[in-house]
Amino acid sequence: MNWQQLRAIVWLRWRLSRNQFVRAGQVNAVLSIIGVVMLAVGAISAAFGGVIGGWFAGQKAPPLVLLAIWDGVVFMFLMFWFTGLMVEIQRSESIDLPKLLHLPITLPQVFVFNYVASHFTPGIVLVVPGMLGLCAGLIAGSGPAMLLLVPLVVGFVFMVTAWTYCLRGWLAALMVNKRRRRAVVVWVTLIFVGLAQLPNLVFNSSFFHQQIRSASGSAHKHRRKGAGAGEAQEGLVLPERILQAHLVLPPGWPGYGTMALKQHNPWPALGTAAAGWLVGVLGLMRAYRMTIRFYQGADAAPRRKEVKPRAPGRRGRMLVERRLPWLPDDASALALATFRSLTRTPELKMAFVMPVVLGGLMVFARTKHFQQPPAWLPQAWKGFMASGAAMLAALSIGPMMSNVFGLDRNGFRALVLLPVQRRYVLLAKNLAFAPFAALAAAVLLTAVKFMFGLPWDIFLAALFKAGGAFLIFGLLGNLASILTPYRLATGTLQARKPKAIVFLSLFAGMLCLPFIALPMILPAILQLVCSTFDLVPWLPVDLAATLVLAAAAAGIYWLVLPLQGRLLARREQKILQEVTEETE
């Protein structure tokens, strides 16, 4: 190992980060420092809380409780990790290997440095100290035998990060083809969301409930026969198949190892720790070989396909050649062109994952647990369910609407040169998103109607609520796109080298959500009040109030849009610099 080269690589990365930090400005520097301090405080708090919780659990908790605690901690870690992985599916390198291939330098050191630097994420920084603190607390509460937990937990984290790094490298090789990139991003996101919902489906399945009932019955018979003290007497039982699954599946290794150590059996912890480190080393070696092959061009040779000449025929009108009614020609053409571009972006398909999955889970719950609408939900309260679904439909594409110019990337240069009124540019952008918001609202509201038996007037009112929420989200998205634009990494929704002002803007948007949601819930509140006091029973209050609210939202949108157009005209050069400038 050449330590001098390694120090030079670390210094180079530090210099690049410092240059980016200095160029971001004083406001971003202050916000970045605040963010780092908050992250450090969160990590220290998680570690301290883990120590306290582990100390109490190590003294008083039975083995099965410790297993359940570690299952929850591992599940939280995996949720943090896979959420970040979905945001940035394609791997980003801290130091570009192609720039070092021609130098006499040890590339494995650069690879390991990139691996470590790429995993310095908020999920790792917040959760891993808490896991290590929990290990320290269990050691203090249960004795030195729990020391084996440290290599077990660290090996599990190493295994997960190594193989996900290998997966991201493999996806990077697949995404060289731009057409293939779209399909890869969508399918990988769907697979990860499906895996995240797998525990929910398993725990709600009839097989799992049958196993729990049989295990509880066996424990009850065991207690009646006068069994000794233990988990069976305390009612803590778990089917044998679940315990075997913990031993077979890697996410169950920390919990199973802790349970075995509590029962004075160190061999499962030793075996799972060794397996975790071995599997992690294999994953890292595989990732290194794939990375070198990719950057040397072994995997980048495109396959040429024979293109058959197409028979001449009459060509129909293309989508971008059509015209939208009641709009000027320039605004209509820009809206159709933006809509056509959005249909090809993987980011939009990723945004549709949440409504589709939620709608599918609602339909599954309806067909699984009850065949009739639930009797526990009063008729007057169904408007709140519909209002929540309408807000969620508008919120599903909110991240994309808050950075509409970042989606254009270098194509924003064409918008700057267009002789179009800037309010029509914003209007065209919003209109291009409208069909997708309408589709998300239709999917969610249909699922809610199927599950809770919504009346038609509440269903229709929810559609108008989704329209009003979309207009308000459009105004807020336009404002965020003008004031805090940022360049997106290709194929993801993540900012490329984001500034701290971007995170502040996202945080401010989250704070504004309750103020947007309150007006959308007012019609449902009025409906509840009128139903409680039996006022105007002949009038669909929810629908009438929603129509007034939607008309008010449309009026506000039409009045504010010219003001935002003038603001865009003043800041378009700054936006051009932000969304087209390549960062180090």
CORBELDA-V646085 format. One line per field, one symbol per residue. phi: phi as a letter, one per 20 degrees, with the letter a starting at -180 (. if undefined). psi: psi as a letter, one per 40 degrees, with the letter a starting at -180 (. if undefined). Layout:
phi = ???
psi = ???
//
This chain:
phi = .effffffffffffffffffffffofffffffffffffffffffffffffffffffffedefgffffffffffffffffgfffffffcfffdefcffgfdfeefcffgffffffffffdedgfffeefgfffffffffffedofffffffffffffffffffffffffffffffefffffgfffffffffffffffefgffffeffffffffffffffffffffenfffqfffenecbgffffffffeegfefgffffffffemcefffffffffffffffffffffffffffffenfdeffeedfeefeffbeeeffffeecefmcffffffffffffffffdeffffffefffffffffffffffedbddgfffefffefffffffffffffffdggffebfeffflfffffffefecgfffffffffffegffffffffffffffffedmffffffffffffffffffffffffffffeecfbeeffncdefelfefffffffffffffgfffffffeggfffffffffeldkfedfffffffffffffffffffeegfffffffffdffffgffedffef
psi = hhddddddddddddddddddddeeidddddddddddddddddddddddddddddddddddhidddddddddddddddddddddddddgdhhhhdhhddeedeigihdddddddddddeegiddddddddddddddddddddeiedededdddddddddddddddddddddddddedhdddddddddddddddddddeddddddeidddddddddddddddddddefiiiadddeehihidddddddddhdeeddddddddddefgeddddddddddddddddddddddddddddeeedeehihhihhhhhhhahhihideeihhieiiddddddddddddddeehddddddedddddddddddddddddieiiheehiddedddddddddddddddeddddefdddddbeedddddehgihdddddddddddeddddddddddddddddddefhiddddddddddddddddddddddddddddgiihiiheieiihgiiddddddddddddeddddddddedddddddddddefhgeehgddddddddddddddddddddddddddddddedddddddeehhi.
//
